[in-house]
Amino acid sequence: MEAIINNIYQGILEGDREAVTAAVQEAINAKMTAEKILKEGMMAAMGEVGRLFEEGEYFVPELLIAARAMQGGMGLLKPMLVAEDIEPVGRIVIGTVKGDLHDIGKNLVGMMLEGAGFEVTDLGSDVDAQKFVDAVKSTNAQVVGMSALLTTTMSNMPSTIEALKAAGLRDKVKVMVGGAPLTKAYADQIGADGYAPDASQAAKLALSLVS
Ligand code: B1M
């Protein structure tokens, strides 16, 4: 049993999608619960991947292939998580703000959030304020995550926060922001609840916002 979990863990660290998918299938065949596979195999590995990234041992490409390897296993696990009624650690809506088509960093953030146990609703890029508001309502999300890569589109973050306020949702949902031109000072200035400089810290921040 522990050897299978170890194969999932190692497969994610090595970014070996085929190995992870095969080990998750083996774990399912061995009647392991989806919760055990997720927490002890996948989430534990993604936590370690985040640590290695923060320590400068892994870079964005390693992060991406580890996250893709995890997603290979997630495809098999998702129906089981639903069947076992496993509650996600939280629900989060993410998107790149209106006018902005950069989505590589946001996708990475989404994968790290999934790895941390979140149910992620990804609205894509060029997302207007109303779409964020509608998604928060329909998914009952506790967190909204906005990404921007352009200095010209950052200003669509405060307007989304205003739209959440106007819809009466601002006290129900935490707002986190990120993207290359962003800073903690800007996040504070626009009244966001948090800022993360990279995907690994985004997952930690989201966990702290729902705890
Ligand atoms: Co564009 N682009 N781009 N671009 N592009 C930048 C951002 C730019 C800095 C390049 C430059 O001039 N040096 C510049 C912005 C300058 C500025 O605003 N001051 C720029 C420009 C100007 C433009 C266009 C206007 C160019 C033009 O058409 N004249 C145009 C705009 C299009 C639009 O959006 N409307 C444009 C277009 C494009 C492409 C479509 C060609 C392509 C995007 C493809 C895609 O995303 N599908 C592209 C790319 C690839 C880049 C660069 C080269 C790389 C961005 C990237 O993916 N980085 C970029 C230059 C650069 O950054 N060196 C550039 C890798 C990614 C993993 O990092 O996105 O920073 P990043 O995400 C990190 C963190 O920021 C953080 O975590 C991630 C992972 O660790 N993070 C979050 C991100 N979102 C977060 C959310 C969070 C928390 C953390 O919480 C919710």
Residues whose N, C-alpha, C, O or C-beta is under 5 A from the ligand:
A	BS01	B1M	V60 G99 D100 L101 H102 D103 I104 G105 K106 L108 V109 G145 M146 S147 L149 L150 T151 T152 M176 V177 G178 G179 A180 A196 P197 D198 A199 A202
